[in-house]
């Protein structure tokens, strides 16, 4: 197989991986991600009400929690997908 032909297979392969991983995404618990996202929203609302200092603190804390919990959620989802695939 030539180099160019190999590169033609990469995008379809990526689409297959994404499509298969979407099936496992519903199985993971994402309540912590939602909670962190709400914290960002609350901070933004505080800034809008004029409470700039506490609002920024709440918002940036929420952003940090969203990143951490989102990474955990993604890792668990990917782990569940590959765990089910290789165990079967």
Beta strands, then each sheet from edge to edge (+ up, - down):
end
